[in-house]
């Protein structure tokens, strides 16, 4: 007799089980290939950035004290000491009572501690420049080491590299960088009722949704998905497909065959391959019949076949697991980004499970948006298509009353 779900673990316990899988081996890649990946080691600045004070505006480099009190009605005047081209370090210091014409990005001469924007000046000719506005030391310039100082840890390990971090690495001279591994993810769909997308389903058949939706979620999260041929409800076939996917990937997603039924062979196939079943059932809705197994040291996530359930489980557990494997140290601890809304109506929930309720948002000028629950069966696509996000009802609650403020996670 097959085991039931009476031993379903909590969502917190399930996340703790996911943590037991080791992140992938880091790799060193070209800077342009590092976008979206996680740093494998701290990056320490080997130099000051900028190396020297630089102008942030076109204008005149000055000693701020020399233009103190300058106004439109009472301008100050300084002698022009030099023109500073971009890319050259001025050899001579700026004498008191003098200024230097400078362009954005050019290096300030020694002694200069501010830049007056050109629109507040007038070249009077004969080497004299009029100033109609004062500046404070540091105005309109970049200080040496203002972005990074020699020996400073500028990016800690685990930082996800966005374009702005890529820019900092480039500025510090890094052509290559060590990052977490790129998870390869095998995507399998099982079920006698499934047919390829291009097929015309006969009565009782449906086109394969999960392979495409799950692969798209993996790709959007920075993983490398690989879809496999549809697998019928057949123990030898599922066993062979699982063995191949696990051998060729770092994570295997298998949808269908995770519930308790005479034709569900996923558990038997995993056990036949020597996998350790870490969890069969998690206290979440939708998505209760979820399996987590360890096969040859790699995670296998058995997702429900219902399309909404599979995508919610992937959102809640699969995407953090992907980030963890890729080297994100906070993958399971960092709360998802949410925004506040007002729940439009009462929503009931069964105590003891964590409910992820899809909601549609209605904007309201000057007020928080209204979150309208989008209820429906987990086999329907429209609850995800109509939804802008999800709210979470904790396992110790029996629902939320209408009018309460809720946190909405975008999907």
Secondary structure, 3 states (H helix, E strand, C coil): CCCCCCCCECHHHHHHHHHCCCCCCCEEEEHHHCCCCEECCCEECCCCECCCCEECCCEEEECHHHHCCCCCCCCEEEEEEEEECCCCCCCCCCCCCEEEEECCCCECCCCCCEEEEHHHEEEEECCEEEECCCCCCCCCEECCCCCECCCCEEECCCCECCHHHHHHHHHCCCCEEEECCCCEEEEEEECCCEECCCCCCCCCCEECCHHHHHHHHHHHCCCEEEECCCECCCHHHHHHHHHHHHHHCCEEEEECCCCCCCCCCHHHHHHHCCCEEEEECECEECCCCCEEEEECCEEEEEECCCHHHHHHHHHHHHHHHHHHHCCCCCCCCCCCCEEEEEECCCEECCCCCEEEEEEEEEEECCEEEEEEECCCCCCCCHHHHCCCEEEEECCCCCEECCCCEEEEEEC
